């Protein structure tokens, strides 16, 4: 006589596996979000330090201006050239860990900083105020907007 699993036994095993998956999957998703949050905060810390260091070495003028002239319109290209290409401040433009974008929305001197994230860029930066933020809508588990990190 052949030994095999009955249909009822297979259904029980599948039900147990389904229950286990329902318990484990949210845990891993939560851990993934925690990792992205930690990476985002670390990237912001590095960016902020690089901006401050650049400004300290350039008569208080933050990166993002052509020829370090704060009367010109700031642009992400200048930021990239001044902070990334030289390799003195940051070696590589980091990606936003939530949307995997390394682009930067640079806000002009007289423009108002956006009140909310759009998720269209990796970062939002205003040289006039030395403010850099993560461009990602939503909040963390504590209700803090990612944009406010």
Residue frames relative to the residue before (quaternion, step in Angstrom):
aa qw qx qy qz dx dy dz
X 1.0000 0.0000 0.0000 0.0000 0.00 0.00 0.00
X 0.4241 -0.7134 0.5114 0.2230 3.57 -0.94 0.99
X 0.2588 -0.7426 0.5933 0.1718 3.53 -1.03 0.80
X 0.1458 0.7743 -0.5994 0.1409 3.58 -0.79 1.01
X 0.5550 -0.5862 0.4612 0.3682 3.52 -1.30 0.29
X 0.4054 -0.6827 0.5452 0.2691 3.51 -1.09 0.68
X 0.6681 -0.4907 0.3694 0.4200 3.56 -1.25 0.30
X 0.6377 0.5320 -0.3236 0.4534 3.59 1.00 -0.79
X 0.6532 0.5071 -0.3160 0.4651 3.60 0.95 -0.79
X 0.6483 0.5103 -0.3148 0.4692 3.57 0.98 -0.82
X 0.6443 0.5186 -0.3198 0.4622 3.58 0.98 -0.81
X 0.6404 0.5158 -0.3274 0.4655 3.60 0.97 -0.77
X 0.6542 0.5050 -0.3122 0.4685 3.60 0.92 -0.89
X 0.6627 0.4962 -0.3057 0.4704 3.60 0.91 -0.85
X 0.6340 0.5200 -0.3343 0.4646 3.60 1.00 -0.74
X 0.6488 0.5075 -0.3161 0.4707 3.60 0.95 -0.84
X 0.6571 0.4993 -0.3105 0.4717 3.60 0.94 -0.86
X 0.6337 0.5307 -0.3227 0.4611 3.60 1.02 -0.75
X 0.6498 0.5054 -0.3096 0.4758 3.58 0.98 -0.84
X 0.6555 0.5089 -0.3115 0.4629 3.56 0.94 -0.87
X 0.6486 0.5110 -0.3164 0.4670 3.60 0.98 -0.83
X 0.6457 0.5265 -0.3194 0.4515 3.58 1.00 -0.80
X 0.6613 0.4864 -0.2986 0.4867 3.58 1.14 -0.57
X 0.7363 0.4610 -0.2346 0.4362 3.59 0.87 -0.97
X 0.6329 0.5796 -0.3483 0.3770 3.63 0.88 -0.88
X 0.6736 0.4719 -0.3374 0.4580 3.68 0.76 -0.78
X 0.6009 0.5617 -0.3597 0.4404 3.58 1.07 -0.66
X 0.6913 0.4663 -0.2832 0.4738 3.59 0.87 -0.92
X 0.6203 0.5286 -0.3476 0.4636 3.58 1.04 -0.68
X 0.6369 0.5247 -0.3165 0.4679 3.57 1.00 -0.83
X 0.6599 0.5047 -0.3065 0.4646 3.58 0.97 -0.83
X 0.6198 0.5393 -0.3357 0.4608 3.57 1.06 -0.72
X 0.6624 0.4914 -0.2993 0.4798 3.59 0.95 -0.86
X 0.6293 0.5280 -0.3327 0.4632 3.59 1.00 -0.75
X 0.6490 0.5090 -0.3184 0.4673 3.58 0.98 -0.81
X 0.6488 0.5084 -0.3182 0.4683 3.60 0.94 -0.85
X 0.6351 0.5322 -0.3223 0.4577 3.56 1.00 -0.83
X 0.6689 0.4991 -0.2970 0.4640 3.59 0.91 -0.91
X 0.6453 0.5056 -0.3183 0.4761 3.59 0.99 -0.81
X 0.6428 0.5260 -0.3238 0.4530 3.60 0.92 -0.87
X 0.6720 0.4894 -0.3009 0.4673 3.58 0.87 -0.91
X 0.6521 0.5065 -0.3182 0.4659 3.59 1.01 -0.75
X 0.6358 0.5171 -0.3283 0.4697 3.60 0.97 -0.81
X 0.6522 0.5082 -0.3156 0.4656 3.58 0.96 -0.84
X 0.6264 0.5320 -0.3307 0.4639 3.58 1.01 -0.80
X 0.6678 0.4926 -0.2958 0.4731 3.59 0.94 -0.89
X 0.6424 0.5184 -0.3172 0.4668 3.59 0.93 -0.90
X 0.6843 0.4944 -0.2986 0.4451 3.58 0.80 -0.97
X 0.6451 0.5101 -0.3129 0.4750 3.56 1.04 -0.76
X 0.6535 0.5100 -0.3082 0.4667 3.58 0.99 -0.83
X 0.6368 0.5198 -0.3258 0.4671 3.59 1.01 -0.81
X 0.6710 0.4906 -0.2962 0.4705 3.59 0.90 -0.90
X 0.6571 0.5028 -0.3130 0.4662 3.59 0.94 -0.85
X 0.6386 0.5164 -0.3276 0.4671 3.58 0.94 -0.87
X 0.6681 0.4980 -0.3038 0.4619 3.59 0.86 -0.94
X 0.6468 0.5222 -0.3263 0.4500 3.59 0.95 -0.81
X 0.7210 0.4310 -0.2436 0.4848 3.59 1.05 -0.72
X 0.7503 0.3433 -0.1949 0.5303 3.61 1.27 -0.17
X 0.6661 -0.5576 0.2926 0.3996 3.56 0.80 1.12
X 0.7197 -0.4689 0.2477 0.4481 3.58 0.99 0.81
X 0.5531 0.6021 -0.3974 0.4166 3.59 1.26 0.03
X 0.3362 -0.7626 0.5163 0.1971 3.60 -0.60 1.10
X 0.6154 -0.5559 0.3953 0.3951 3.61 -1.18 0.37
X 0.5833 0.5954 -0.4388 0.3358 3.53 -1.26 0.52
X 0.6747 0.4681 -0.2869 0.4932 3.58 1.28 -0.24
X 0.5169 -0.6241 0.4871 0.3256 3.56 -1.08 0.74
X 0.8493 -0.0042 -0.0541 0.5251 3.55 -0.86 1.05
X 0.5505 -0.6418 0.3733 0.3818 3.59 1.15 0.62
X 0.4475 0.6628 -0.4630 0.3823 3.56 1.06 0.78
X 0.2955 -0.8000 0.4937 0.1703 3.63 -0.28 1.21
X 0.5619 0.5843 -0.4008 0.4269 3.61 1.24 -0.03
X 0.6129 0.5287 -0.3535 0.4688 3.59 1.25 -0.28
X 0.5830 -0.5665 0.4426 0.3785 3.56 -1.27 0.31
X 0.4084 -0.7135 0.5054 0.2622 3.59 -0.80 0.93
X 0.0522 -0.7921 0.6082 -0.0043 3.54 -1.19 0.62
X 0.5720 -0.6096 0.4267 0.3452 3.56 -1.10 0.67
X 0.5777 0.5862 -0.3767 0.4251 3.60 1.11 -0.57
X 0.6651 0.4854 -0.3056 0.4781 3.58 0.95 -0.84
X 0.6135 0.5358 -0.3458 0.4658 3.57 1.00 -0.80
X 0.6646 0.5133 -0.2978 0.4541 3.56 0.87 -0.99
X 0.6746 0.4941 -0.2960 0.4617 3.58 0.89 -0.91
X 0.7266 0.4613 -0.2489 0.4442 3.57 0.88 -0.92
X 0.7834 0.3527 -0.1748 0.4809 3.58 0.92 -0.86
X 0.7711 0.3769 -0.1943 0.4750 3.58 0.91 -0.88
X 0.7149 0.4990 -0.2897 0.3950 3.61 0.61 -1.12
X 0.6641 0.5060 -0.3128 0.4527 3.57 0.95 -0.76
X 0.3432 -0.7749 0.4669 0.2524 3.57 1.17 -0.53
X 0.5006 0.6711 -0.4242 0.3451 3.59 1.25 0.03
X 0.7759 0.3546 -0.1650 0.4950 3.57 1.05 -0.73
X 0.7671 -0.0716 0.0816 0.6323 3.56 0.87 -1.00
X 0.4284 -0.7407 0.4586 0.2400 3.59 -0.81 0.94
X 0.8022 0.0606 0.0186 0.5936 3.58 1.06 -0.75
X 0.4960 -0.6297 0.5011 0.3262 3.54 -1.07 0.72
X 0.2939 -0.7876 0.5091 0.1847 3.61 -0.47 1.10
X 0.4707 -0.6495 0.5258 0.2829 3.52 -1.23 0.61
X 0.4768 -0.5672 0.5737 0.3491 3.51 -1.28 0.47
X 0.4008 -0.7614 0.4443 0.2494 3.64 -0.51 1.06
X 0.6440 0.5360 -0.3322 0.4331 3.61 1.17 -0.35
X 0.8106 0.1807 -0.1036 0.5474 3.61 0.99 -0.76
X 0.4057 -0.7605 0.4248 0.2766 3.59 1.34 0.11
X 0.4787 0.6413 -0.4562 0.3892 3.59 1.08 0.70
X 0.2014 -0.7761 0.5834 0.1295 3.58 -1.04 0.74
X 0.4217 0.7119 -0.4568 0.3267 3.58 1.24 0.34
X 0.2281 -0.7837 0.5670 0.1111 3.53 -1.20 0.53
X 0.2459 -0.7254 0.6266 0.1437 3.54 -0.96 0.95
X 0.1319 -0.8053 0.5763 0.0441 3.57 -0.42 1.23
X 0.2663 -0.7741 0.5641 0.1081 3.54 -0.78 1.13
X 0.4871 -0.6972 0.4556 0.2629 3.58 -0.85 1.01
X 0.7169 -0.4823 0.3132 0.3941 3.54 -1.30 0.43
X 0.7933 0.3051 -0.1530 0.5042 3.58 0.84 -0.92
X 0.5189 0.6307 -0.4196 0.3962 3.57 1.26 0.16
X 0.4816 -0.6423 0.5139 0.3024 3.52 -1.21 0.56
X 0.4810 -0.6493 0.5036 0.3057 3.54 -0.97 0.87
X 0.5242 -0.6468 0.4365 0.3410 3.64 -0.82 0.87
X 0.4481 -0.7160 0.4734 0.2498 3.57 -0.99 0.81
X 0.7967 0.1500 -0.0815 0.5798 3.57 1.20 -0.37
X 0.5315 -0.6223 0.4801 0.3159 3.53 -1.26 0.50
X 0.2966 -0.7522 0.5619 0.1748 3.54 -1.19 0.60
X 0.3850 -0.7181 0.4881 0.3129 3.56 1.10 -0.66
X 0.5042 0.6741 -0.4056 0.3561 3.59 1.29 0.07
X 0.7486 0.2632 -0.1490 0.5900 3.57 1.25 -0.46
X 0.5650 -0.5604 0.4582 0.3959 3.52 -1.31 0.02
X 0.8133 0.0640 0.0497 0.5762 3.53 0.95 -1.01
X 0.2000 -0.7296 0.6376 0.1457 3.56 -1.28 0.47
X 0.0139 0.8250 -0.5583 0.0862 3.57 -0.69 1.13
X 0.0646 -0.7643 0.6406 0.0368 3.53 -1.08 0.82
X 0.3576 -0.7710 0.4845 0.2071 3.59 -0.35 1.21
X 0.6145 0.5855 -0.3599 0.3873 3.61 0.94 -0.82
X 0.7768 0.2862 -0.1574 0.5384 3.59 1.04 -0.70
X 0.3681 -0.7408 0.4639 0.3169 3.59 1.36 -0.12
X 0.4150 0.7077 -0.4625 0.3362 3.58 1.12 0.67
X 0.0282 0.7723 -0.6338 0.0314 3.54 -0.89 0.99
X 0.0318 -0.8099 0.5850 -0.0301 3.55 -0.94 0.94
X 0.5336 -0.5883 0.5135 0.3248 3.48 -1.35 0.42
X 0.2628 -0.7724 0.5553 0.1612 3.61 -0.74 0.99
X 0.4411 0.6550 -0.4989 0.3569 3.54 0.20 1.30
X 0.3379 -0.7450 0.5373 0.2050 3.61 -0.69 1.06
X 0.6033 0.5677 -0.4192 0.3716 3.54 -1.22 0.36
X 0.3358 -0.7347 0.5587 0.1881 3.52 -1.34 0.15
X 0.4959 -0.6302 0.4987 0.3288 3.53 -1.26 0.38
X 0.7575 -0.3965 0.2664 0.4450 3.58 -1.29 -0.08
X 0.6817 0.4626 -0.2846 0.4901 3.60 1.24 -0.34
X 0.5671 -0.6217 0.3713 0.3926 3.58 1.28 0.06
X 0.4911 0.6391 -0.4376 0.3986 3.60 1.29 0.21
X 0.4395 -0.6922 0.4993 0.2800 3.58 -0.83 0.97
X 0.5254 -0.6169 0.4785 0.3383 3.58 -1.01 0.77
X 0.6023 0.5871 -0.3306 0.4282 3.56 1.13 -0.70
X 0.7077 0.4604 -0.2528 0.4726 3.59 1.17 -0.57
X 0.4036 0.7141 -0.4891 0.2965 3.59 1.19 0.13
